[in-house]
Amino acid sequence: MQDYRRGIKVLHTACVAQTVAAYELNKVLHASPPEVDAAEKELPRESRAFLAQLRSGYCKRLNYWRKRVSVSVDNVCPECEQSPHDVHHFFNCPEKPMDLTPRDLWDRPRERWCSSWMLD
């Protein structure tokens, strides 16, 4: 029975490693994403959901995503009127400057992620 369990574990580990290796690069980082810092678990669910959306590149608070869902939405930042209104713009909007980078979505999840965005 022990050999069987060890065999199953080896197969499972190999399958998971193969699946993870086949993932496409993260569209926000243009690289394989790192592990999310464990401190994120201390955040409220709404904040974790917002961070996960930003990490995926599909955030419902950004007009880039809203345009994909509704043709009546312009993919333009409501603050500075630049396009596209995507995750990269979120970090570089001249009207809402911040000293964070997309990588900080993984490494520094407890940072204040522009509280006005969280209130939308």
Secondary structure, 3 states (H helix, E strand, C coil): CHHHHHHHHHHHHHHHHHHHHCCCCECCCCECCCCCCHHHHHCCHHHHHHHHHHHHCCCCCCHHHHHHHCCCCCCCCCCCCCCCCCHHHHHHCCCCCCCCCCCHHHHCCCCCCCHHHHCC
